[in-house]
Amino acid sequence: MKSILQLKRMLLLVFAITLWASSMNAQTVVTVGTGTGTNTTTGYPTPYGNYFWGARHQFIITQAELNALGVIGVSNITRLAFNVSAPASISLIDFSIKLKNTSLTAFSTASFDDVGLTNVFGPTAYTDVAGWNTHVFSTPFTWDGTSNLLVDVCFNNSSWISNGVVFNTTTSFNSCAYRFADAAGNCTGAATTTSNIRPNMQLTVVSANAGPPQPPIANFYAPDTVWINSPATLINTSSFQSRVFWNLPNENPLIAGYNRQAGYIDTARFFNNFTYTFTSPGLKLVKLLAVNDLKRDSLRDSISKFIYVD
C-alpha cells in the first residue's frame, strides 16, 4: 500500500512539474498600440523611413502598458513586428533592432538612451512589405518585469526614396526619439527630435503567466487574379504562429535566396508576408504552414488557396 501511495505522489509531482515547465515556455503575442493614424511618405517617426538616407528611432513601452496586456513578471521577448500601411519597398541596409530594460519614463530631451542596449536582430538588409513585418530575434531578450522596455531601430542607406508608412498611436508622453539625415553615421549620431507618436508594435513573449502554447490558426490573403510577370503579395493573417512557411508547388526555381524545406519555402527570416512573381499563366496553388512552439514547431496548421495568373 505504501509503495502505491509513493508511486501516486511521484506521478502527481511529475505532472505538476510538466505543467510548470509548459507554462514557463508558454508563448503569446501582444499588440502595443491600436491607433489607426499613420505617418506620410515624407514624415516621421517610422522605423522604415528612407525619405532620408538613414534613420534611427527609439521607442519606450512602459511596464504599465505591458502589464495591462497580460505580460507580467520576467518574460522573454522572441520577436517584434511593425504594421505597414504602405511599404517603401526599398532595401534598408544594416537594419537592426536593439532592446534594453530602462528606467526612462519619457524622452524629456532629444537624446538617445544608449547604455546597455542588446542587439536582437540584424544588422541585415531588410525590405518592408504591407502588413505586419515580423522580426524574429537571433536570441530572446529578457524583460525583467519591473523596468520599462526600450526599442531601438536603425538603418543607413546611401540613397533615398520615400518612407514606409506605418500605423501608429499617439501616447500621453514623449514615447519616441529619433534622427534622420542624408549622411552616414545615423546609427551612432545624436537624437534630434522627440515625439508622442509611436508605431504600433506586436511583441511575442514567453512568460510564466501566458498559459500553455496555443495551436496556430493558418490563414492568408491572396488576390484571386494576378498578371503574369507582375509581383503578387501574399499577406499572412494567421493567429498564434511563431513563424510561417510558404509553398508554391511546381514553381521552380524559386526566387534567389529562398530554399525549400520539407516542401515549404524557408525565407530564413520567416517573413509573415511573401511576394512572388509568376512567370507562366494558369491556376496556381499556394500553401501556408503556420507553426507555434519555438523549440519544436510541434503545433502546426496549414491552408491552401488558388491564384489565377492571367
Disulfide bonds with the S-S distance in Angstrom:
Cys154-Cys187 2.02
